[in-house]
Each structure stands twice: as C-alpha cells, then as structure tokens.
Amino acid sequence: MNTSSRNAGRIALADFFFGLHSQRGHWYNIIASTKIGSMDETINKAFPPLGKLASVDEDMMRNVLVHCGLIMFRRGSGYSVLMQQWQSFLLEYQLSDTEVTHFTIAKKKYIFLRLGSWNSISHKARTPAEIWSAALSRTLRVPRVCTSLLSRTLAERIGSLEIDFSTENTSTKMDDECSVSSDSDGTLDEDKKPTIHIQEPINVPDESEYPLLSSLALTHKGHNLFDRLLNEIVRYYGKSNISFTRGNNTEAALIAVPSF
C-alpha cells in the first residue's frame, strides 16, 4: 500500500471529523449493519453509519477505511472495525473532541464514533446505551447536521487517493456468507475512459418520475444509451468526482471508478 496515499486518506477523514465539531453531537456506527432485519434497521437509524453521514456510498467508505487501516476485511467473516487503530488515529490527529467506544446490542459488539459537540443546556451528552434505549422506546431524535461542504471536500479527496479497489476487495464477491458484499473497483485511470455497465435492453423510464431520461430514451436510439450519457458527463466535467445537488437540496458527489 502506498503510505503517502494512506496518510492522505487519514488526513482527509481527520479534517472531515474536525469540521463536524461545531455540529450537534451524536454517536455514529463506523460501518453499517447490513443484515436484513428490524433490529439492524433500528441500529442504522439510531446510529447512522459514517458513509451516510458523509454522503459517500457505503461500499466506497468501507474501501477507504480499509485503505486507511481503520477497518479490515477477512474472507469468511467480512469487515471488522479496529478499535485500537481508531484510538491511535484520534490521538495522532489530535481529535480530542471525537470519541470511539464499543457497545453491545443483542450479544454483538458494535464500535461507535462520537462526532460533534454536546451542550449542557440544549443538547446534553448521551451514551450509546442511552441512545439505544431511546431508539427502542421510539423517543430518539437523531440531530440533523449540515455536512454539504464537508462531504463535497471529502469526496473530492477520496477521488484523488491511490486506492486499488480491485485488490483491497478481491475476495468480497467470493464470500456470500460475509457480512458485507461489494463489487471490485479501482481508481480512475486518466488514460482510460470510465465505463459504467448497464444491461440492455433499456426500458423507457417512467416519464412522470424521470422526465429527462424518458425524453432521452425516446429521442435517441441505439445501444448503450445510458453508458454513452454517463461517459459524456464524465468527459464534460473532466474529473473523477462530480458534485451535484439532490432533490432535498443537499449536496452529494459521484466518483467514477472503472471496473475490472
């Protein structure tokens, strides 16, 4: 692994966490609970995963955290959060306002990260146990935080990292029993045009829900229509990450990576 790229990733994460200090504090799950069930849905709502907080795809965030040495992947058991590595990371980058701890839910240990600040009057400090109790009683209100600018900056810096997704996630496809499954990806090669594969034939999208795509599909015939559209968008912006505003007026980013 390229040490400079690893350090660049850790600095990008540290800057993102530091930028959240002025926001209202909460405990976040470092990686999402991926099993299908009401318990895991409740956990993800009570303790939003870092990927959701940062508006970064969950699989992408996991690869970044592996690259930064903060979680690890093992064939047959999936992803594991490295508690001691997180403690060292917080000390190394002097993130004194960020905490990491563990809490057991249904006999399974979870590692949570506290980001943001508490206020003794309007937003008192809470432990993961108190948050989980409130979630079970349906009285929990997860604070809304503004991360648009921070998320955009983080996405741009992730796009510049020398992460080889194809090697860091090689065995993920092979293990259906793993707790997480993701595709093998790689960083954008400037000498190659990124291609996003979509199966043909393409049905015309519902005009009421996708007016622009529907119009495009009706007026432009031929194969790989959406592939061509996405390639043109990437070429037009001329970079591997593209920022855009979602329907709820929050900012997000697309990161183009070729598949292997």
QUIFENKA-V343863 format. One record per residue. N is the residue number from 0. RES is the residue in one small letter. BURIAL is b if it has 9 or more other C-alpha atoms within 8 Angstrom, else e. Layout:
n = (N | N)
res = (RES | RES)
burial = (BURIAL | BURIAL)
This chain:
n = (0 | 1 | 2 | 3 | 4 | 5 | 6 | 7 | 8 | 9 | 10 | 11 | 12 | 13 | 14 | 15 | 16 | 17 | 18 | 19 | 20 | 21 | 22 | 23 | 24 | 25 | 26 | 27 | 28 | 29 | 30 | 31 | 32 | 33 | 34 | 35 | 36 | 37 | 38 | 39 | 40 | 41 | 42 | 43 | 44 | 45 | 46 | 47 | 48 | 49 | 50 | 51 | 52 | 53 | 54 | 55 | 56 | 57 | 58 | 59 | 60 | 61 | 62 | 63 | 64 | 65 | 66 | 67 | 68 | 69 | 70 | 71 | 72 | 73 | 74 | 75 | 76 | 77 | 78 | 79 | 80 | 81 | 82 | 83 | 84 | 85 | 86 | 87 | 88 | 89 | 90 | 91 | 92 | 93 | 94 | 95 | 96 | 97 | 98 | 99 | 100 | 101 | 102 | 103 | 104 | 105 | 106 | 107 | 108 | 109 | 110 | 111 | 112 | 113 | 114 | 115 | 116 | 117 | 118 | 119 | 120 | 121 | 122 | 123 | 124 | 125 | 126 | 127 | 128 | 129 | 130 | 131 | 132 | 133 | 134 | 135 | 136 | 137 | 138 | 139 | 140 | 141 | 142 | 143 | 144 | 145 | 146 | 147 | 148 | 149 | 150 | 151 | 152 | 153 | 154 | 155 | 156 | 157 | 158 | 159 | 160 | 161 | 162 | 163 | 164 | 165 | 166 | 167 | 168 | 169 | 170 | 171 | 172 | 173 | 174 | 175 | 176 | 177 | 178 | 179 | 180 | 181 | 182 | 183 | 184 | 185 | 186 | 187 | 188 | 189 | 190 | 191 | 192 | 193 | 194 | 195 | 196 | 197 | 198 | 199 | 200 | 201 | 202 | 203 | 204 | 205 | 206 | 207 | 208 | 209 | 210 | 211 | 212 | 213 | 214 | 215 | 216 | 217 | 218 | 219 | 220 | 221 | 222 | 223 | 224 | 225 | 226 | 227 | 228 | 229 | 230 | 231 | 232 | 233 | 234 | 235 | 236 | 237 | 238 | 239 | 240 | 241 | 242 | 243 | 244 | 245 | 246 | 247 | 248 | 249 | 250 | 251 | 252 | 253 | 254 | 255 | 256 | 257 | 258 | 259)
res = (m | n | t | s | s | r | n | a | g | r | i | a | l | a | d | f | f | f | g | l | h | s | q | r | g | h | w | y | n | i | i | a | s | t | k | i | g | s | m | d | e | t | i | n | k | a | f | p | p | l | g | k | l | a | s | v | d | e | d | m | m | r | n | v | l | v | h | c | g | l | i | m | f | r | r | g | s | g | y | s | v | l | m | q | q | w | q | s | f | l | l | e | y | q | l | s | d | t | e | v | t | h | f | t | i | a | k | k | k | y | i | f | l | r | l | g | s | w | n | s | i | s | h | k | a | r | t | p | a | e | i | w | s | a | a | l | s | r | t | l | r | v | p | r | v | c | t | s | l | l | s | r | t | l | a | e | r | i | g | s | l | e | i | d | f | s | t | e | n | t | s | t | k | m | d | d | e | c | s | v | s | s | d | s | d | g | t | l | d | e | d | k | k | p | t | i | h | i | q | e | p | i | n | v | p | d | e | s | e | y | p | l | l | s | s | l | a | l | t | h | k | g | h | n | l | f | d | r | l | l | n | e | i | v | r | y | y | g | k | s | n | i | s | f | t | r | g | n | n | t | e | a | a | l | i | a | v | p | s | f)
burial = (e | e | e | e | b | b | b | b | b | b | b | b | b | b | e | b | b | e | e | b | b | e | b | b | b | b | b | b | b | b | b | b | e | e | e | e | e | e | e | b | b | b | b | b | e | b | b | b | b | b | b | b | b | b | b | b | e | b | e | e | b | b | b | b | b | b | b | b | b | b | b | b | b | e | b | e | b | b | b | e | b | b | b | e | b | b | b | e | e | b | b | e | e | e | b | e | e | b | b | b | e | e | b | e | e | e | e | e | e | b | b | b | b | b | b | b | b | b | e | e | e | e | b | e | e | e | e | b | e | e | b | b | e | b | b | e | e | e | e | b | e | e | e | e | e | e | b | b | e | b | b | b | e | b | b | b | b | b | b | e | b | e | b | b | b | b | e | b | b | b | e | b | b | e | b | e | e | b | b | e | b | e | e | b | b | b | b | b | e | e | e | e | e | b | b | b | e | e | e | e | e | e | e | e | b | e | b | e | e | b | b | e | b | b | b | e | b | e | e | e | e | e | e | e | b | e | b | e | e | b | b | e | e | b | e | e | e | e | e | b | b | b | b | e | b | e | e | e | e | e | b | b | b | e | b | b | b | b | e | e)
